[in-house]
């Protein structure tokens, strides 16, 4: 396993459920902190998807896209919490 280096990319996906718009501010603040330490962030295409249609297919697609992206060195799974 390699260490993350400056300018590496971290992929962020929502592995279950979806992130609500009110979480967007928290995500953006987290991205700023990650950027401040010299890393970049790629968000999954369906991270804010809020429809039940194809949700499993789209979450798997996001994970597959991040895993096959040669620039992404680490993937963070944002878990759905009922009270969020």
N, C-alpha and C positions, 0 to 999 in steps of 0.2 A: 504494500500500500504506500502510495506517495503522499507527501505533504502537499497542502494547497500552497500555491505560489501566487505572488502578486499578479493581478490581472486574470487569474483563473475565474471560471464561471461556476456558480452554484445554481442548480435548477430547483425551482420551488413548484410543487404541485399540491393539489388538494386530493388526498387519497380516498376520502369518503365524504359524502354530502357536498356542500359547497360553502364558500366563504361569502358572507353577506357584505353588502356595500359598506356597512359601518365598520367592517374589519379592514377595509381598504386603507384607511389612514394608518392603522397599526402595521400593516404589511409595508406601506411606503416608508414609514419610520424605520422599520427593520432593514429595508433595502438601503436606506441612507447610512445606517450603522455599518452594514456589510461593505458598502462602497468606501467608507472612511478608512477601513483597514486594508484597502487595496484590492478587494474582490468585486466581481461583477455578478449580477443576478439575471437569470432568465426565468420568466414566469410561464407556467403551462398555459396552453391556449384556453383550457376550460376551467381555470382556477376559480372564476367567479360565476360559472354556469349555475343557473338557478332553476333549471327545469328537470323534471324526472326522466324525460325522454332520453334514451341512450346514455344515461349517466355512467353506467359501468363501462360501456364501450369507450366513452370519451375519457374517463379517468385512466383506463388502460392505455389509451392512445397517448395521453400526456406522459405517462410513465415510460412507455416505449420510445417516444420521441426524445425524452431526456436521456435515457440509457444509450440510445444510438448516436446522440450528438457528441462528437469528438471534443467539442469545446467544454462541455459540462464535466466537471471533475468531481462533483458531489451533488446529491439530490436530497432535498429536505421535503418530507411529507408533512403537510399541514393537515392535522387530524380534525375532523368535525367534532365539536363539542356542543351538546344540546343547548346549553345556556348561552352560547355565543350568538 
